[in-house]
Amino acid sequence: MFSVATRVGGPERAGYAVRIATADGGPVTTSSGVRPMADLTLDAVDGQADTLLVAGAIELVEDKVEPVIDREVTGWLRTAAPRAGRVGSICAGAHLLAAAGLLDGKPATTHWLTAARLAAEHPQVVVAPDPIFVRPGGVWTCAVSPRGWTWRWRRSPRTMVSRSRWPPPG
């Protein structure tokens, strides 16, 4: 979706420069088995990102779907998110934003399989399980990825960082 926005904007606009950042800089395995490589570690992300998009991770534990919470990622988010023009999550990524305190007092959505858990673990978040997306004041949460399950990360949460001047944050 970022590449389409860049093409539509034309050569006179800066467009998006999308980077995938991980805690260890290692590759990502999606639920469909695709393995995009990380461009950098979280520590190497410098300056302000126009868009910070957090993809959630889930795992099956004793026949229950569990969101994966990586304390290194949530710690980094607490520092990086306030500098970003906009912040968003895909699917279970809302659990990472909530663990970082970024959804306190705000409505949020997540995949329906993890919505009750988000509400139970983070009572300060107003969980709305039905909407596809919620945008409370600069923080977006999306119940599913735009491509369904394909781009949701498996086993380890990842962050996409984009720097651009177009479209403007907000």
DSSP file (Angstrom, degrees, kcal/mol; ACC not computed):
  #  RESIDUE AA STRUCTURE BP1 BP2  ACC     N-H-->O    O-->H-N    N-H-->O    O-->H-N    TCO  KAPPA ALPHA  PHI   PSI    X-CA   Y-CA   Z-CA
    1    1 A M     >        0   0    0      0, 0.0     4,-1.8     0, 0.0     5,-0.1   0.000 360.0 360.0 360.0 -33.7    0.0    0.0    0.0
    2    2 A F  H  >  +     0   0    0      1,-0.2     4,-1.9     2,-0.2    14,-0.4   0.880 360.0  52.1 -69.0 -36.9    2.9    2.4    0.7
    3    3 A S  H  > S+     0   0    0      2,-0.2     4,-2.3     1,-0.2    -1,-0.2   0.874 108.1  51.4 -68.1 -35.4    4.4    1.8   -2.8
    4    4 A V  H  > S+     0   0    0      2,-0.2     4,-2.8     1,-0.2     5,-0.2   0.929 109.2  50.3 -65.6 -44.4    1.1    2.6   -4.5
    5    5 A A  H  X S+     0   0    0     -4,-1.8     4,-1.8     1,-0.2    -2,-0.2   0.885 110.6  50.6 -59.8 -38.6    0.8    5.9   -2.5
    6    6 A T  H  X S+     0   0    0     -4,-1.9     4,-0.8     2,-0.2    -1,-0.2   0.918 112.0  46.1 -66.2 -43.8    4.3    6.7   -3.6
    7    7 A R  H >< S+     0   0    0     -4,-2.3     3,-0.8     1,-0.2    -2,-0.2   0.911 112.0  50.8 -66.0 -41.9    3.6    6.0   -7.3
    8    8 A V  H 3< S+     0   0    0     -4,-2.8    -1,-0.2     1,-0.2    -2,-0.2   0.864 104.2  59.3 -64.0 -35.4    0.3    8.0   -7.2
    9    9 A G  H 3< S-     0   0    0     -4,-1.8     3,-0.3    -5,-0.2    -1,-0.2   0.739 103.8-143.2 -65.9 -23.1    2.1   10.9   -5.6
   10   10 A G    X<  -     0   0    0     -4,-0.8     3,-1.5    -3,-0.8    -1,-0.1   0.007  31.0 -62.7  81.1 170.4    4.4   11.1   -8.6
   11   11 A P  T 3  S+     0   0    0      0, 0.0    -1,-0.2     0, 0.0    -2,-0.1   0.667 124.7  67.9 -69.0 -17.7    8.1   12.0   -8.9
   12   12 A E  T 3  S+     0   0    0     -3,-0.3     2,-0.3     2,-0.0    -2,-0.1   0.598  94.4  68.2 -79.3  -8.6    7.7   15.5   -7.6
   13   13 A R  S <  S-     0   0    0     -3,-1.5   153,-0.0    -7,-0.2    -4,-0.0  -0.831  83.7-127.5-111.4 150.9    6.8   14.2   -4.1
   14   14 A A        -     0   0    0     -2,-0.3    -1,-0.1     1,-0.1    -8,-0.1   0.863  42.9-172.7 -65.7 -37.3    9.1   12.4   -1.7
   15   15 A G        -     0   0    0    -10,-0.1   150,-0.5    -6,-0.1   151,-0.4  -0.180  34.2 -41.3  72.3-170.1    6.9    9.4   -1.2
   16   16 A Y        -     0   0    0    -14,-0.4     2,-0.5   148,-0.2   148,-0.2  -0.721  35.3-164.5 -97.5 142.4    7.5    6.6    1.3
   17   17 A A  E     -A  163   0A   0    146,-1.1   146,-1.3    -2,-0.3     2,-0.4  -0.923  24.0-159.1-118.7 100.3   10.7    4.9    2.2
   18   18 A V  E     +A  162   0A   0     -2,-0.5     2,-0.4   144,-0.2   144,-0.2  -0.654  13.5 178.9 -89.6 134.5    9.6    1.8    4.0
   19   19 A R  E     -A  161   0A   0    142,-2.7   142,-3.4    -2,-0.4     2,-0.6  -0.992  21.7-141.0-132.6 140.4   12.0    0.0    6.3
   20   20 A I  E     -A  160   0A   0     -2,-0.4    19,-2.9   140,-0.2    20,-1.5  -0.907  22.3-169.8-101.3 124.6   11.4   -3.1    8.4
   21   21 A A  E     -Ab 159  40A   0    138,-3.2   138,-2.2    -2,-0.6     2,-0.3  -0.931   5.8-179.0-116.5 138.5   13.0   -2.9   11.8
   22   22 A T  E     - b   0  41A   0     18,-1.8    20,-1.6    -2,-0.4    21,-0.2  -0.896  40.5-110.5-129.6 161.3   13.3   -5.8   14.3
   23   23 A A  S    S+     0   0    0    134,-0.4    20,-0.3    -2,-0.3    -1,-0.1   0.896 119.9  24.2 -57.5 -41.1   14.8   -6.1   17.7
   24   24 A D  S    S-     0   0    0     17,-0.1    -1,-0.2     3,-0.1    17,-0.1   0.440 105.2-116.5-107.2  -0.6   17.7   -8.2   16.5
   25   25 A G  S    S+     0   0    0     15,-0.3    13,-0.3     1,-0.2    16,-0.1   0.552  70.3 137.8  77.8   6.3   17.8   -7.2   12.8
   26   26 A G        -     0   0    0      1,-0.2    -1,-0.2    11,-0.1    12,-0.1  -0.237  59.3 -81.3 -82.3 171.8   16.9  -10.7   11.8
   27   27 A P        -     0   0    0      0, 0.0     2,-0.4     0, 0.0    10,-0.2  -0.207  40.0-128.0 -69.7 164.2   14.4  -11.9    9.1
   28   28 A V        -     0   0    0      8,-2.7     2,-0.5    -6,-0.0   127,-0.1  -0.899   9.6-152.7-113.6 140.3   10.7  -12.1    9.7
   29   29 A T        -     0   0    0    125,-0.5   125,-2.2    -2,-0.4   127,-0.3  -0.970  15.5-153.4-113.4 120.6    8.5  -15.1    9.0
   30   30 A T  B >   -G  153   0B   0      4,-2.8     3,-1.8    -2,-0.5   123,-0.2  -0.349  33.2-100.9 -84.7 170.5    4.9  -14.3    8.2
   31   31 A S  T 3  S+     0   0    0    121,-1.7   119,-0.1   118,-0.5   120,-0.1   0.718 124.9  52.8 -65.1 -19.7    1.9  -16.6    8.9
   32   32 A S  T 3  S-     0   0    0    118,-0.7    -1,-0.3   117,-0.2     3,-0.1   0.427 122.0-106.1 -94.1   0.8    2.0  -17.6    5.2
   33   33 A G  S <  S+     0   0    0     -3,-1.8     2,-0.1     1,-0.3    -2,-0.1   0.378  71.7 142.6  93.8  -5.1    5.7  -18.5    5.3
   34   34 A V        -     0   0    0    116,-0.2    -4,-2.8     1,-0.1    -1,-0.3  -0.483  38.1-153.5 -67.9 140.3    7.0  -15.4    3.4
   35   35 A R        -     0   0    0     -6,-0.2    -6,-0.2    -2,-0.1     2,-0.1  -0.648  12.7-175.8-122.1  75.4   10.3  -14.3    4.9
   36   36 A P        -     0   0    0      0, 0.0    -8,-2.7     0, 0.0     2,-0.3  -0.439  27.0-122.2 -66.4 144.5   10.9  -10.5    4.4
   37   37 A M        -     0   0    0    -10,-0.2   -17,-0.2    -2,-0.1     2,-0.2  -0.621  20.3-115.0 -87.4 145.0   14.3   -9.4    5.7
   38   38 A A        -     0   0    0    -13,-0.3   -17,-0.2    -2,-0.3     3,-0.1  -0.546  14.1-153.1 -73.3 143.9   14.7   -6.7    8.2
   39   39 A D  S    S-     0   0    0    -19,-2.9     2,-0.3     1,-0.3   -18,-0.2   0.735  71.9 -14.3 -86.8 -26.6   16.4   -3.5    7.0
   40   40 A L  E    S-b   21   0A   0    -20,-1.5   -18,-1.8   -14,-0.1   -15,-0.3  -0.976  72.1 -92.2-164.6 169.2   17.7   -2.5   10.4
   41   41 A T  E >   -b   22   0A   0     -2,-0.3     3,-0.8   -20,-0.2     4,-0.5  -0.507  41.2-110.0 -85.8 162.7   17.5   -3.1   14.2
   42   42 A L  G >  S+     0   0    0    -20,-1.6     3,-1.4     1,-0.2   -19,-0.1   0.896 120.0  57.4 -58.5 -40.0   15.2   -1.0   16.3
   43   43 A D  G 3  S+     0   0    0    -20,-0.3    -1,-0.2     1,-0.3   -20,-0.1   0.760 101.1  57.3 -63.4 -24.3   18.2    0.6   17.9
   44   44 A A  G <  S+     0   0    0     -3,-0.8     2,-0.6     2,-0.1    -1,-0.3   0.566  78.2 105.5 -85.3  -8.5   19.4    1.8   14.4
   45   45 A V    <   -     0   0    0     -3,-1.4     2,-0.3    -4,-0.5     4,-0.1  -0.616  55.0-177.9 -72.5 118.4   16.1    3.7   13.7
   46   46 A D        +     0   0    0     -2,-0.6    -2,-0.1     2,-0.1    -3,-0.0  -0.846  35.5   3.4-120.2 156.7   17.1    7.3   14.1
   47   47 A G  S    S-     0   0    0     -2,-0.3     2,-0.4     2,-0.0    36,-0.1  -0.228 102.2 -29.7  72.1-160.7   15.2   10.5   13.9
   48   48 A Q        -     0   0    0     36,-0.0     2,-0.4    37,-0.0    36,-0.2  -0.788  49.8-150.9 -99.6 132.7   11.5   10.9   13.4
   49   49 A A        -     0   0    0     -2,-0.4    36,-2.0    31,-0.3    37,-0.3  -0.844   8.1-149.3 -95.4 135.8    9.4    8.4   11.4
   50   50 A D  S    S+     0   0    0    112,-1.5    36,-1.2    -2,-0.4     2,-0.4   0.911  88.8  22.1 -67.6 -40.9    6.4    9.8    9.7
   51   51 A T  E     -dC  86 162A   0    111,-1.9   111,-2.3    34,-0.2     2,-0.6  -0.992  64.1-170.7-132.9 126.8    4.6    6.5   10.2
   52   52 A L  E     -dC  87 161A   0     34,-2.2    36,-2.7    -2,-0.4     2,-0.5  -0.962  12.4-173.6-116.9 111.9    5.3    3.8   12.7
   53   53 A L  E     -dC  88 160A   0    107,-2.8   107,-3.4    -2,-0.6     2,-0.6  -0.933   7.7-159.4-115.6 121.0    3.4    0.6   12.0
   54   54 A V  E     -dC  89 159A   0     34,-3.0    36,-2.6    -2,-0.5     2,-0.5  -0.872   5.2-155.1-104.9 117.6    3.5   -2.3   14.5
   55   55 A A  E     -dC  90 158A   0    103,-1.8   103,-1.1    -2,-0.6    36,-0.1  -0.780  18.8-130.5 -92.3 132.3    2.5   -5.7   13.2
   56   56 A G        -     0   0    0     34,-1.9    97,-0.6    -2,-0.5     2,-0.4  -0.338  12.7-148.3 -80.6 161.5    1.3   -8.1   15.8
   57   57 A A  E     -h  153   0B   0     11,-0.4    11,-2.9    35,-0.3     2,-0.3  -0.979  13.2-174.5-128.1 142.7    2.4  -11.6   16.4
   58   58 A I  E     -hI 154  67B   0     95,-0.6    97,-0.9    -2,-0.4     2,-0.3  -0.929   3.1-170.6-131.1 158.6    0.3  -14.5   17.7
   59   59 A E  E     - I   0  66B   0      7,-2.2     7,-3.1    -2,-0.3     2,-0.7  -0.979  28.2-114.4-143.8 157.6    1.1  -18.0   18.7
   60   60 A L  E     + I   0  65B   0     -2,-0.3     2,-0.5     5,-0.2     5,-0.2  -0.846  34.2 178.6 -95.8 116.3   -1.0  -21.1   19.6
   61   61 A V  E >  S- I   0  64B   0      3,-3.1     3,-1.4    -2,-0.7    -2,-0.0  -0.969  71.9 -23.3-122.3 115.3   -0.5  -22.1   23.2
   62   62 A E  T 3  S-     0   0    0     -2,-0.5    -1,-0.2     1,-0.3     3,-0.1   0.915 127.2 -50.5  49.0  50.1   -2.5  -25.1   24.5
   63   63 A D  T 3  S+     0   0    0      1,-0.2     2,-0.4    -3,-0.1    -1,-0.3   0.639 118.3 111.8  65.2  17.6   -5.1  -24.5   21.8
   64   64 A K  E <  S-I   61   0B   0     -3,-1.4    -3,-3.1     2,-0.0     2,-0.6  -0.960  70.3-123.5-120.4 140.8   -5.5  -20.8   22.6
   65   65 A V  E     -I   60   0B   0     -2,-0.4    -5,-0.2    -5,-0.2    -7,-0.0  -0.715  34.5-172.5 -80.5 122.9   -4.4  -17.9   20.5
   66   66 A E  E     -I   59   0B   0     -7,-3.1    -7,-2.2    -2,-0.6     2,-0.2  -0.963  21.7-127.9-120.5 130.9   -2.0  -15.8   22.5
   67   67 A P  E     -I   58   0B   0      0, 0.0     2,-0.5     0, 0.0    -9,-0.3  -0.538  27.2-125.1 -71.7 143.6   -0.6  -12.4   21.4
   68   68 A V        -     0   0    0    -11,-2.9     2,-0.6    -2,-0.2   -11,-0.4  -0.796  23.2-164.7 -91.9 126.8    3.2  -12.2   21.6
   69   69 A I        -     0   0    0     -2,-0.5     2,-0.7   -13,-0.1     3,-0.1  -0.959   2.6-166.7-115.5 118.8    4.6   -9.4   23.8
   70   70 A D     >  -     0   0    0     -2,-0.6     4,-2.4     1,-0.1     3,-0.3  -0.917   9.4-157.0-106.6 112.8    8.2   -8.5   23.4
   71   71 A R  H  > S+     0   0    0     -2,-0.7     4,-2.2     1,-0.2     5,-0.2   0.808  93.2  56.9 -62.5 -30.9    9.4   -6.2   26.2
   72   72 A E  H  > S+     0   0    0      2,-0.2     4,-2.0     1,-0.2    -1,-0.2   0.912 109.5  45.8 -65.6 -41.0   12.3   -4.9   24.1
   73   73 A V  H  > S+     0   0    0     -3,-0.3     4,-2.6     2,-0.2    -2,-0.2   0.925 112.9  48.8 -67.7 -44.8    9.8   -3.8   21.4
   74   74 A T  H  X S+     0   0    0     -4,-2.4     4,-1.8     1,-0.2    -2,-0.2   0.885 110.9  51.1 -65.3 -36.6    7.4   -2.2   23.9
   75   75 A G  H  X S+     0   0    0     -4,-2.2     4,-0.9    -5,-0.2    -1,-0.2   0.921 111.5  47.3 -63.0 -43.5   10.3   -0.4   25.6
   76   76 A W  H >X S+     0   0    0     -4,-2.0     4,-2.8     1,-0.2     3,-0.6   0.899 108.1  56.1 -64.4 -40.8   11.4    0.9   22.2
   77   77 A L  H 3X S+     0   0    0     -4,-2.6     4,-2.6     1,-0.2    -1,-0.2   0.872  98.8  60.7 -60.3 -38.0    7.9    2.0   21.3
   78   78 A R  H 3< S+     0   0    0     -4,-1.8    -1,-0.2     1,-0.2    -2,-0.2   0.857 115.4  34.8 -57.8 -34.4    7.6    4.1   24.4
   79   79 A T  H << S+     0   0    0     -4,-0.9     4,-0.4    -3,-0.6    -2,-0.2   0.883 123.3  41.5 -86.1 -42.7   10.5    6.2   23.2
   80   80 A A  H >X S+     0   0    0     -4,-2.8     3,-1.1     1,-0.2     4,-0.7   0.860 102.1  65.6 -78.4 -37.6    9.9    6.1   19.4
   81   81 A A  G >< S+     0   0    0     -4,-2.6     3,-1.3     1,-0.3    -1,-0.2   0.876  95.5  55.8 -59.7 -42.4    6.1    6.6   19.2
   82   82 A P  G 34 S+     0   0    0      0, 0.0    -1,-0.3     0, 0.0    -2,-0.1   0.772 108.6  50.3 -63.0 -21.6    6.0   10.1   20.6
   83   83 A R  G <4 S+     0   0    0     -3,-1.1    -2,-0.2    -4,-0.4     2,-0.2   0.589  93.8  95.5 -88.0 -11.7    8.5   11.2   17.9
   84   84 A A  S << S-     0   0    0     -3,-1.3   -34,-0.2    -4,-0.7     3,-0.1  -0.508  74.1-135.7 -83.4 147.9    6.4    9.6   15.1
   85   85 A G  S    S-     0   0    0    -36,-2.0     2,-0.3     1,-0.3   -34,-0.2   0.866  90.7  -0.7 -66.7 -37.2    3.9   11.6   13.0
   86   86 A R  E     -d   51   0A   0    -36,-1.2   -34,-2.2   -37,-0.3     2,-0.4  -0.986  66.0-153.6-151.9 153.3    1.5    8.7   13.3
   87   87 A V  E     +de  52 139A   0     51,-2.0    53,-3.2    -2,-0.3     2,-0.3  -0.973  19.2 168.3-129.9 140.6    1.4    5.3   15.0
   88   88 A G  E     -de  53 140A   0    -36,-2.7   -34,-3.0    -2,-0.4     2,-0.3  -0.975  18.9-147.6-148.7 162.6   -0.6    2.3   14.0
   89   89 A S  E     -de  54 141A   0     51,-1.2    53,-1.4    -2,-0.3     2,-0.5  -0.965   9.1-143.1-131.9 151.6   -1.0   -1.4   14.6
   90   90 A I  E >   -de  55 142A   0    -36,-2.6     3,-2.3    -2,-0.3   -34,-1.9  -0.964  63.9 -48.4-112.3 127.1   -2.0   -4.3   12.6
   91   91 A C  T >  S+     0   0    0     51,-1.8     3,-1.5    -2,-0.5    51,-0.1  -0.232 133.5   8.7  55.0-122.9   -4.1   -7.1   14.2
   92   92 A A  T >> S+     0   0    0      1,-0.3     3,-1.5    18,-0.2     4,-0.6   0.461 105.5  94.3 -72.6   1.1   -2.5   -8.2   17.5
   93   93 A G  H X>  +     0   0    0     -3,-2.3     4,-2.0     1,-0.3     3,-0.5   0.744  69.5  74.2 -61.2 -22.1    0.0   -5.3   17.3
   94   94 A A  H <> S+     0   0    0     -3,-1.5     4,-2.6     1,-0.2    -1,-0.3   0.827  88.0  60.4 -59.8 -30.8   -2.5   -3.4   19.4
   95   95 A H  H <> S+     0   0    0     -3,-1.5     4,-2.4     2,-0.2    -1,-0.2   0.874 104.6  48.2 -64.8 -36.6   -1.3   -5.6   22.3
   96   96 A L  H <X S+     0   0    0     -4,-0.6     4,-1.6    -3,-0.5    -2,-0.2   0.912 111.9  48.7 -69.2 -42.9    2.2   -4.2   21.9
   97   97 A L  H  <>S+     0   0    0     -4,-2.0     5,-2.4     1,-0.2     6,-0.5   0.911 113.5  47.6 -62.7 -40.7    0.9   -0.6   21.8
   98   98 A A  H ><5S+     0   0    0     -4,-2.6     3,-1.6     1,-0.2    -2,-0.2   0.913 109.3  52.5 -66.1 -42.7   -1.2   -1.2   24.9
   99   99 A A  H 3<5S+     0   0    0     -4,-2.4    -1,-0.2     1,-0.3    -2,-0.2   0.799 108.1  52.6 -63.6 -27.6    1.7   -2.8   26.7
  100  100 A A  T 3<5S-     0   0    0     -4,-1.6    -1,-0.3    -5,-0.1    -2,-0.2   0.492 117.6-116.0 -83.9  -3.8    3.8    0.3   25.9
  101  101 A G  T X 5S+     0   0    0     -3,-1.6     3,-0.7    -4,-0.2    -3,-0.2   0.586  80.5 124.5  82.3  10.2    1.0    2.5   27.4
  102  102 A L  T 3 <S+     0   0    0     -5,-2.4    -4,-0.2     1,-0.2    -5,-0.1   0.591  72.2  47.0 -82.3 -10.4    0.2    4.1   24.1
  103  103 A L  T >  S+     0   0    0     -6,-0.5     3,-2.5    -5,-0.2    23,-0.3   0.337  75.4 138.6-110.4   5.7   -3.5    3.2   24.1
  104  104 A D  T <  S+     0   0    0     -3,-0.7    21,-0.2     1,-0.3    20,-0.0  -0.295  81.7   2.1 -56.1 126.4   -4.3    4.2   27.7
  105  105 A G  T 3  S+     0   0    0     19,-3.0    -1,-0.3     1,-0.2    20,-0.2   0.544 113.2 107.6  75.4   7.6   -7.7    6.0   27.8
  106  106 A K  S <  S-     0   0    0     -3,-2.5    20,-2.2    18,-0.2    -1,-0.2  -0.832  73.0-111.3-117.3 153.5   -8.2    5.5   24.1
  107  107 A P  E     +j  126   0C   0      0, 0.0     2,-0.3     0, 0.0    20,-0.2  -0.562  43.3 172.2 -75.8 149.6  -10.5    3.2   22.1
  108  108 A A  E     -j  127   0C   0     18,-2.2    20,-3.3    -2,-0.2     2,-0.3  -0.984  20.2-151.7-152.7 158.4   -8.7    0.4   20.2
  109  109 A T        +     0   0    0     -2,-0.3     2,-0.3    18,-0.2    33,-0.2  -0.903  15.5 168.2-129.5 163.5   -9.5   -2.6   18.1
  110  110 A T        -     0   0    0     -2,-0.3    33,-0.2    18,-0.2   -18,-0.2  -0.900  52.8 -49.3-156.2 179.3   -7.6   -5.8   17.4
  111  111 A H    >>  -     0   0    0     -2,-0.3     3,-1.9    31,-0.2     4,-0.9  -0.335  54.8-120.6 -59.3 141.7   -8.3   -9.2   15.9
  112  112 A W  H 3> S+     0   0    0      1,-0.3     4,-0.5     2,-0.2     3,-0.4   0.785 110.2  63.8 -58.9 -27.8  -11.5  -10.7   17.4
  113  113 A L  H 34 S+     0   0    0      1,-0.2    -1,-0.3     2,-0.1   -48,-0.2   0.758 115.0  30.2 -67.6 -22.8   -9.6  -13.7   18.7
  114  114 A T  H <> S+     0   0    0     -3,-1.9     4,-2.3     2,-0.1    -1,-0.2   0.381  92.1  96.9-115.9   3.0   -7.5  -11.5   21.0
  115  115 A A  H  X S+     0   0    0     -4,-0.9     4,-2.3    -3,-0.4     5,-0.2   0.913  84.5  49.3 -62.4 -45.0  -10.0   -8.7   21.8
  116  116 A A  H  X S+     0   0    0     -4,-0.5     4,-2.3     1,-0.2    -1,-0.2   0.887 111.7  50.2 -63.0 -37.5  -11.2  -10.1   25.1
  117  117 A R  H  > S+     0   0    0      2,-0.2     4,-2.8     1,-0.2     5,-0.3   0.911 108.3  52.0 -67.1 -41.8   -7.6  -10.7   26.2
  118  118 A L  H  X S+     0   0    0     -4,-2.3     4,-1.7     1,-0.2    -2,-0.2   0.929 112.1  46.8 -58.7 -45.1   -6.7   -7.1   25.3
  119  119 A A  H  < S+     0   0    0     -4,-2.3    -2,-0.2     1,-0.2    -1,-0.2   0.897 114.4  46.9 -64.5 -40.6   -9.6   -5.8   27.4
  120  120 A A  H  < S+     0   0    0     -4,-2.3    -2,-0.2     1,-0.2    -1,-0.2   0.897 117.8  40.3 -69.8 -40.6   -8.8   -8.0   30.3
  121  121 A E  H  < S+     0   0    0     -4,-2.8    -1,-0.2     1,-0.2    -2,-0.2   0.713 125.8  34.8 -82.7 -20.8   -5.1   -7.2   30.4
  122  122 A H    ><  +     0   0    0     -4,-1.7     3,-2.3    -5,-0.3    -1,-0.2  -0.606  61.3 167.8-134.3  73.1   -5.4   -3.5   29.7
  123  123 A P  T 3  S+     0   0    0      0, 0.0    -1,-0.1     0, 0.0     4,-0.1   0.697  76.0  68.2 -63.0 -17.1   -8.6   -2.2   31.4
  124  124 A Q  T 3  S+     0   0    0     -3,-0.1   -19,-3.0     2,-0.1     2,-0.4   0.556  88.4  80.1 -77.7  -7.1   -7.5    1.3   30.7
  125  125 A V  S <  S-     0   0    0     -3,-2.3     2,-1.2   -21,-0.2   -21,-0.1  -0.864  80.9-136.0-100.2 133.1   -8.0    0.7   26.9
  126  126 A V  E     -j  107   0C   0    -20,-2.2   -18,-2.2    -2,-0.4     2,-0.4  -0.753  27.3-153.7 -88.2  96.5  -11.5    0.9   25.6
  127  127 A V  E     -j  108   0C   0     -2,-1.2   -18,-0.2   -20,-0.2   -12,-0.0  -0.601  16.1-173.9 -82.1 125.1  -11.6   -2.2   23.4
  128  128 A A        -     0   0    0    -20,-3.3   -18,-0.2    -2,-0.4    -2,-0.0  -0.906   1.3-176.6-115.5  98.0  -14.0   -2.1   20.5
  129  129 A P  S    S+     0   0    0      0, 0.0    -1,-0.1     0, 0.0   -17,-0.1   0.665  70.9  59.4 -74.4 -15.8  -13.9   -5.6   18.9
  130  130 A D  S    S+     0   0    0    -19,-0.1   -18,-0.1   -18,-0.0   -21,-0.1   0.878  80.8  85.4 -86.6 -38.5  -16.2   -5.0   16.0
  131  131 A P        -     0   0    0      0, 0.0   -21,-0.1     0, 0.0    12,-0.1  -0.256  69.0-138.4 -65.5 152.4  -14.6   -2.1   13.9
  132  132 A I  S    S+     0   0    0      1,-0.3    11,-3.7    10,-0.1    12,-0.5   0.873  88.0   3.9 -73.3 -39.4  -12.0   -2.9   11.3
  133  133 A F  E     -F  142   0A   0      9,-0.3     2,-0.4    10,-0.1    -1,-0.3  -0.989  60.5-161.7-145.2 156.7  -10.0    0.1   12.4
  134  134 A V  E     -F  141   0A   0      7,-2.5     7,-2.5    -2,-0.3   -25,-0.2  -0.995   2.5-167.2-135.0 138.7  -10.1    2.8   15.1
  135  135 A R        +     0   0    0     -2,-0.4     2,-1.0     5,-0.2     5,-0.2  -0.742  10.2 174.7-130.3  85.1   -8.2    6.1   15.0
  136  136 A P  S >  S-     0   0    0      0, 0.0     3,-0.7     0, 0.0    -2,-0.0  -0.761  71.1 -39.2 -94.5  97.9   -8.2    7.9   18.3
  137  137 A G  T 3  S-     0   0    0     -2,-1.0     3,-0.1     1,-0.2    -2,-0.0   0.935 123.1 -31.3  58.9  58.0   -6.0   11.0   18.1
  138  138 A G  T 3  S+     0   0    0     -3,-0.2   -51,-2.0    32,-0.1     2,-0.6   0.359 115.4  98.7  89.1  -7.0   -3.1    9.9   16.0
  139  139 A V  E <   -e   87   0A   0     -3,-0.7     2,-0.4   -53,-0.2   -51,-0.2  -0.956  54.8-164.6-117.1 115.8   -2.9    6.3   17.0
  140  140 A W  E     -e   88   0A   0    -53,-3.2   -51,-1.2    -2,-0.6     2,-0.4  -0.762   6.2-170.7 -96.8 141.1   -4.5    3.8   14.6
  141  141 A T  E     -eF  89 134A   0     -7,-2.5    -7,-2.5    -2,-0.4     2,-0.4  -0.999   5.4-163.9-127.9 138.9   -5.4    0.2   15.4
  142  142 A C  E     -eF  90 133A   0    -53,-1.4   -51,-1.8    -2,-0.4    -9,-0.3  -0.975  17.9-146.0-125.7 132.7   -6.6   -2.2   12.8
  143  143 A A  S    S+     0   0    0    -11,-3.7     2,-0.3    -2,-0.4   -10,-0.1   0.832  84.3  11.8 -68.0 -33.4   -8.3   -5.5   13.4
  144  144 A V  S    S-     0   0    0    -12,-0.5   -53,-0.2   -53,-0.1     5,-0.1  -0.936  86.8 -95.8-139.3 161.9   -6.7   -7.3   10.5
  145  145 A S  B >   -K  148   0D   0      3,-0.7     3,-2.2    -2,-0.3     5,-0.1  -0.436  39.7-111.5 -73.2 154.6   -3.9   -6.6    8.1
  146  146 A P  T 3  S+     0   0    0      0, 0.0    -1,-0.1     0, 0.0     3,-0.1   0.764 121.4  45.2 -58.6 -24.2   -4.9   -5.1    4.7
  147  147 A R  T >  S-     0   0    0      1,-0.4     3,-1.2     2,-0.0     2,-0.3   0.004 114.6-119.5-105.8  26.6   -4.0   -8.4    3.1
  148  148 A G  B <  S-K  145   0D   0     -3,-2.2    -3,-0.7     1,-0.2    -1,-0.4  -0.535  76.3 -19.6  71.9-135.1   -5.8  -10.6    5.7
  149  149 A W  T >  S+     0   0    0     -2,-0.3     3,-1.2     1,-0.2  -118,-0.5   0.584 114.7  93.1 -83.2 -10.8   -3.4  -12.9    7.5
  150  150 A T  T <  S+     0   0    0     -3,-1.2  -118,-0.7     1,-0.3  -116,-0.2   0.867  91.9  32.6 -57.2 -45.4   -0.7  -12.8    5.0
  151  151 A W  T 3  S+     0   0    0     -3,-0.4     2,-0.5  -121,-0.1    -1,-0.3   0.328  85.9 115.0-100.5   9.5    1.5  -10.0    6.4
  152  152 A R  S <  S-     0   0    0     -3,-1.2  -121,-1.7    -4,-0.1  -120,-0.2  -0.676  70.9-119.3 -78.4 128.8    0.8  -10.6   10.1
  153  153 A W  E     -Gh  30  57B   0    -97,-0.6   -95,-0.6    -2,-0.5     2,-0.4  -0.339  22.4-144.8 -71.0 147.1    4.1  -11.6   11.7
  154  154 A R  E     - h   0  58B   0   -125,-2.2     2,-1.0   -97,-0.2  -125,-0.5  -0.927  69.8  -5.2-115.4 138.9    4.4  -15.0   13.4
  155  155 A R  S    S+     0   0    0    -97,-0.9   -98,-0.1    -2,-0.4    -1,-0.1  -0.114 125.4  46.2  77.3 -35.3    6.5  -15.7   16.5
  156  156 A S  S    S-     0   0    0     -2,-1.0  -127,-0.1  -127,-0.3    -2,-0.1  -0.976  80.6-122.4-144.7 126.5    8.1  -12.3   16.8
  157  157 A P        -     0   0    0      0, 0.0  -134,-0.4     0, 0.0     2,-0.3  -0.349  31.4-169.0 -67.5 146.7    6.7   -8.8   16.7
  158  158 A R  E     - C   0  55A   0   -103,-1.1  -103,-1.8  -136,-0.1     2,-0.4  -0.888  12.4-140.1-133.2 161.8    8.1   -6.5   14.1
  159  159 A T  E     -AC  21  54A   0   -138,-2.2  -138,-3.2    -2,-0.3     2,-0.5  -0.983   4.6-151.3-127.6 135.7    7.9   -2.8   13.3
  160  160 A M  E     -AC  20  53A   0   -107,-3.4  -107,-2.8    -2,-0.4     2,-0.4  -0.911  14.5-164.5-103.9 133.9    7.7   -1.0   10.0
  161  161 A V  E     -AC  19  52A   0   -142,-3.4  -142,-2.7    -2,-0.5     2,-0.4  -0.963   5.3-173.2-120.0 132.8    9.1    2.5    9.8
  162  162 A S  E     -AC  18  51A   0   -111,-2.3  -111,-1.9    -2,-0.4  -112,-1.5  -0.986   8.4-165.5-128.2 135.7    8.4    4.9    7.1
  163  163 A R  E     +A   17   0A   0   -146,-1.3  -146,-1.1    -2,-0.4     2,-0.3  -0.982  31.5 131.9-116.8 130.1    9.9    8.3    6.4
  164  164 A S        -     0   0    0     -2,-0.5  -148,-0.2  -148,-0.2    -2,-0.0  -0.975  53.8-140.2-160.5 170.0    8.1   10.6    3.9
  165  165 A R  S    S+     0   0    0   -150,-0.5  -149,-0.1    -2,-0.3    -1,-0.1   0.347  77.1  95.9-113.7  -1.5    6.8   14.0    3.3
  166  166 A W  S    S+     0   0    0   -151,-0.4    -1,-0.2     1,-0.3  -157,-0.1  -0.995  81.1  19.6-144.9 136.8    3.7   12.8    1.6
  167  167 A P  S    S-     0   0    0      0, 0.0    -1,-0.3     0, 0.0     3,-0.1   0.715  98.4-120.2 -71.2 159.5    1.0   12.3    2.6
  168  168 A P        -     0   0    0      0, 0.0    -3,-0.1     0, 0.0    -2,-0.1  -0.301  36.2 -91.9 -64.2 149.7    1.5   14.5    5.6
  169  169 A P              0   0    0      0, 0.0   -83,-0.1     0, 0.0  -118,-0.1  -0.208 360.0 360.0 -57.8 150.2    1.0   12.8    9.0
  170  170 A G              0   0    0    -32,-0.1   -32,-0.1    -3,-0.1   -33,-0.1   0.396 360.0 360.0 132.4 360.0   -2.4   12.9   10.5
